Amino acid sequence: MFNGAVLRSLCRGALITAALVGAPPLRADVDTMPCARCHQPEHDAWSTSRHARAFLNANFRVSYDRAPHPWCLTCHAPEAGHPEHGVSCNTCHVRGEVVLSAQPPSSLGQKAHRMEQDPLLGGADACARCHEFTLPERVPFERTGVVTPSAFPAQETVSEWRRSSSGAAGESCQSCHMPGGSHTFPGGHTPEFVRAALAVAFTRDAAGVGVTLTPRGVGHGMPTGDPFRRIRVTLCDEAECQRVRGTITAGRQTEPTANGWTVLADARMPPDVPVTLRIPLPRETPQNLFYRVTYHFNDPVLDQFLAAPDVSYVLARGVVETPRVEKP
């Protein structure tokens, strides 16, 4: 995994670089409530989303409260006047005195406020601001606090999408994460959404268990996003998983270098590609084993400060049976 002590000091790596350079300024004094007068369904959906809780959610706060660097707020609280709103209507739709829309503005909308069409809102470029960025170089940051972009990607979700069949087919981020224009933004923190996107299969022989994780219709790596995210498969003697026989993890393993980081291993699922991992087992293993597949969010060091739902959730569970041997 990433070096936790270093990354916690870097606000979990949330360095936003050139993506925002030159963009028109946000209106920090705009509240979201006026939007609800005419866009109540969208506002209600957004209010339940992780975007709305980008600044207040426990996963962010447990890191930020320990290392409150200002550039963390570029994406977690981009509106200086209303940090509690997280990523709000204003963040995506307001530039200066203009309201932006992915679709041509209606005459009714033009009467309510000045509007312009911005096709970028309907594509990956709108998401890349906060879902494609690098970590800073370690030495200048640790010595002086200066943020100098490195070449090491903390998140490269948009690049993963561009390399995927979804990207080639012209399916945008919004196709999955804003279905029908919904503003709930389902993602890694939406268990039913992730469960539908992952198939798990097991094979067993005398030496161990093979676990095949297959992404279903996922247009990026899995898991993607925050560098600590990982999917873990655990084999146990009983359903309660008190006695663990073995585990494997689909995630990234990195270590710090002189002025940055290097990837030791990447066992995540690339877009469209299943990954098979193996768990060796001793001979005295019970005939049937119980499996549990879990999705984890954080630097493991921080899990002790969080409630269970903010640490992980169960994607799947069941029994791995010993193959039957047909008698001659």
Number of C-alpha atoms within 10 A of each C-alpha: 18 21 14 17 11 14 20 20 17 25 23 24 21 25 26 24 20 11 15 13 9 7 9 10 12 18 18 16 11 17 15 15 12 11 14 13 10 12 11 13 13 16 22 13 14 20 17 13 18 20 23 23 21 23 23 18 15 16 20 17 15 18 19 20 10 11 16 15 14 10 18 21 21 19 20 23 25 24 23 15 13 16 19 17 24 25 24 25 22 23 19 15 17 21 15 11 12 14 20 21 20 14 12 13 16 11 9 8 15 12 9 9 11 12 20 19 14 16 14 13 17 18 16 20 17 17 18 19 18 22 22 22 25 20 24 27 19 23 15 13 16 15 8 8 12 13 19 15 18 18 12 16 18 24 22 21 25 26 16 19 22 19 16 20 16 20 19 12 9 11 17 20 23 19 15 18 16 15 13 9 13 16 21 21 20 19 16 20 18 14 16 12 14 20 17 13 14 17 15 18 11 16 14 17 11 12 13 16 20 16 18 16 22 21 25 16 14 23 26 26 23 29 26 24 20 19 23 22 22 22 23 18 23 19 25 22 18 15 15 11 15 9 11 15 19 16 17 16 18 22 22 19 17 15 14 14 9 8 13 15 21 13 13 11 13 14 18 21 22 22 23 19 16 18 16 16 17 17 17 15 16 10 9 6 14 14 10 14 21 20 25 19 20 18 23 23 22 22 22 12 10 14 17 9 12 13 11 10 11 16 20 20 17 16 20 15 16 12 16 18 14 15 12 6 6 5 4 3
